[in-house]
């Protein structure tokens, strides 16, 4: 189990997001969910027992590696800008070709997932949303232009 635990730990570290048991099952090749959950519990205990600043958490059936609350205030300034999901990136690519488009039209073109993607993109400050009648107009921000536009 030692090698599987290292693989799980590496995946949680590099993913930067919560991972489901199914994803971890695929990664490790471990078929038995109980065995996989036991490996995760062991990793959690190892971090806890040594008083680590890092912890493995579980929420909504997904496991994630994160900085312990006791240390987050001291180190958060060193955090990199968060990445955006693949879905939000696809939506951002569509918006970039149609700067100033209505959110209602975006939803008609790519589906209702656009609502969540727009929320994520606004929070990441790649787009801004301005009320336009019953909908909103979506505009690219300077952050988007600095990050994605090569001049």
C-alpha positions in Angstrom: 0.0 0.0 0.0 3.0 2.3 0.5 3.3 3.0 -3.3 -0.4 3.6 -3.7 -0.4 6.1 -0.8 2.5 8.0 -2.4 0.6 8.1 -5.7 -2.6 9.4 -4.0 -0.6 12.0 -2.1 1.1 13.2 -5.3 -2.2 13.4 -7.2 -3.8 15.4 -4.4 -0.9 17.8 -4.3 -0.6 18.4 -8.0 -4.3 18.6 -8.8 -5.1 21.6 -6.6 -8.7 20.5 -6.4 -10.9 17.9 -4.8 -10.6 14.4 -6.3 -13.3 11.8 -6.1 -12.8 8.2 -5.0 -13.5 7.2 -8.6 -10.7 9.4 -9.9 -8.3 8.0 -7.3 -9.5 4.4 -8.1 -8.6 5.0 -11.8 -5.3 6.5 -10.9 -4.2 3.7 -8.5 -5.9 0.7 -10.0 -7.3 -0.1 -6.6 -10.7 -1.7 -7.2 -11.9 -1.9 -3.6 -13.3 1.4 -2.4 -12.7 0.3 1.3 -9.0 -0.3 0.6 -8.8 3.1 -1.1 -10.6 4.9 1.8 -8.3 3.1 4.3 -5.2 4.4 2.3 -6.7 7.9 2.5 -7.4 7.6 6.2 -3.8 6.5 6.8 -2.5 9.5 4.8 -4.7 11.9 6.8 -3.5 10.3 10.1 0.1 10.6 9.1 -0.2 14.3 8.4 -2.2 14.9 11.6 0.2 12.8 13.8 3.2 14.8 12.8 1.5 18.1 13.3 1.8 19.0 9.6 0.8 22.4 8.2 -0.8 20.4 5.4 -3.9 18.3 5.7 -6.0 16.0 3.6 -9.7 16.9 3.8 -12.9 15.3 2.5 -16.0 17.3 1.5 -18.8 16.1 -0.7 -17.1 12.9 -1.5 -13.9 14.6 -2.8 -10.5 14.6 -1.1 -8.2 17.5 -1.3 -4.8 18.6 0.1 -4.8 22.0 1.7 -2.9 24.2 4.1 -4.1 23.8 7.7 -6.2 26.7 9.0 -3.6 27.5 11.7 -1.1 28.4 8.9 -3.2 29.8 6.0 -3.2 33.4 7.3 0.6 33.4 7.4 1.2 32.0 4.0 -1.8 33.0 1.8 0.2 35.9 0.3 2.4 33.4 -1.4 -0.4 31.6 -3.2 -0.5 31.8 -6.9 -3.6 32.9 -8.8 -5.9 30.0 -8.9 -6.4 28.2 -12.2 -9.7 28.0 -13.8 -11.6 24.8 -14.7 -11.5 23.4 -18.2 -15.2 24.2 -18.7 -14.6 27.8 -17.7 -11.5 28.0 -20.0 -13.7 26.9 -22.9 -16.3 29.5 -22.0 -13.6 32.1 -21.7 -12.3 31.2 -25.2 -15.8 31.7 -26.6 -16.3 35.0 -24.8 -12.9 36.2 -26.0 -14.1 35.9 -29.6 -17.4 37.7 -28.7 -16.3 40.4 -26.3 -19.4 42.3 -25.0 -21.8 39.5 -25.7 -25.0 39.0 -23.7 -24.9 36.2 -21.1 -28.3 35.0 -22.4 -26.8 34.4 -25.8 -23.8 32.7 -24.3 -26.1 30.3 -22.5 -28.1 29.6 -25.7 -24.8 28.8 -27.6 -23.0 26.6 -25.0 -25.6 25.6 -22.5 -26.5 26.2 -18.8 -23.0 25.3 -17.6 -22.2 28.9 -18.7 -23.8 30.3 -15.6 -21.3 28.5 -13.4 -18.4 29.3 -15.7 -19.3 33.0 -15.8 -19.4 33.1 -12.0 -16.0 31.5 -11.9 -14.5 33.8 -14.5 -15.8 36.9 -12.8 -14.4 35.7 -9.5 -11.0 35.1 -11.2 -11.3 38.6 -12.7 -10.9 37.4 -16.3 -14.3 38.9 -17.3 -16.7 41.5 -15.9 -20.4 41.5 -16.1 -22.6 44.6 -16.5 -26.3 44.5 -16.3 -28.0 44.9 -19.7 -31.8 44.7 -19.5 -32.8 41.3 -18.2 -29.4 39.8 -19.0 -25.8 40.9 -18.5 -23.1 41.9 -21.0 -19.8 40.1 -20.6 -16.5 41.9 -21.1 -12.9 40.9 -21.0 -10.8 42.5 -18.3 -7.2 43.9 -18.3 -6.2 40.8 -16.3 -7.4 38.6 -19.2 -5.5 40.8 -21.7 -2.3 40.7 -19.7 -2.5 36.9 -19.2 -3.7 35.7 -22.6 -3.0 38.4 -25.3 0.5 38.2 -26.7 1.7 41.4 -28.2 
